[in-house]
């Protein structure tokens, strides 16, 4: 965890905050990317697959690292 390490880890936390803020600016304020992407399923009448961007989760994922972030995403998908 970033808060338990000394020294250079604060840089990683602030960089994660910056990445999250940058993404938020791109899709919320500049409208360069859609905030939500969805695809309708032709087989089901009201079925769709959707994904929503989260600047906060991207920043936290950067701070934790790809391995821990992938474990957290996998766990959330299987919990339902």
C-alpha positions in Angstrom: 0.0 0.0 0.0 1.3 3.4 -0.9 0.7 5.0 2.5 2.9 2.4 4.2 6.0 3.0 2.2 8.4 5.8 2.8 9.8 8.6 0.6 9.3 8.2 -3.2 5.9 6.6 -2.9 4.2 10.0 -2.5 5.2 10.7 -6.1 3.2 7.7 -7.2 0.1 8.9 -5.3 0.2 12.4 -6.7 0.9 11.0 -10.2 -2.2 8.8 -9.8 -4.2 11.8 -8.8 -2.9 13.7 -11.8 -3.8 10.8 -14.2 -7.3 10.6 -12.8 -7.8 14.4 -13.0 -6.5 14.4 -16.6 -8.9 11.7 -17.7 -11.8 13.5 -16.0 -10.9 16.6 -17.9 -10.8 14.8 -21.2 -14.1 13.1 -21.0 -16.1 15.4 -18.6 -15.0 18.9 -19.5 -13.6 18.7 -23.1 -16.0 16.0 -24.3 -13.2 14.3 -26.3 -14.2 10.8 -25.1 -17.7 9.5 -24.1 -18.2 8.9 -20.4 -20.2 5.7 -21.2 -19.9 3.3 -24.0 -22.7 0.8 -24.7 -23.5 -1.8 -27.4 -27.0 -3.1 -27.9 -27.4 -6.9 -28.2 -29.6 -7.7 -31.2 -30.5 -11.1 -29.7 -32.2 -9.6 -26.6 -34.9 -7.0 -26.8 -33.6 -4.7 -24.1 -30.1 -6.2 -23.7 -26.9 -4.2 -23.9 -23.3 -4.3 -22.7 -22.0 -1.1 -21.2 -18.9 0.3 -19.7 -18.5 3.6 -17.8 -15.2 5.4 -17.2 -14.1 6.3 -13.7 -11.3 8.7 -13.2 -11.1 7.9 -9.5 -10.7 4.2 -10.1 -8.1 4.7 -12.8 -6.0 6.8 -10.4 -6.4 4.2 -7.7 -5.5 1.4 -10.1 -2.3 3.3 -11.1 -1.4 3.7 -7.4 -2.0 0.1 -6.5 -0.4 -1.3 -9.6 -1.7 -3.6 -12.4 -1.6 -6.8 -10.4 -3.6 -5.7 -7.4 -6.0 -3.7 -9.7 -6.7 -6.8 -11.8 -7.4 -8.9 -8.7 -9.9 -6.2 -7.5 -11.6 -6.0 -10.9 -11.8 -9.8 -11.1 -13.3 -10.1 -7.7 -15.9 -7.4 -8.4 -16.9 -9.3 -11.6 -17.4 -12.6 -9.9 -19.3 -11.2 -6.9 -22.1 -9.9 -9.2 
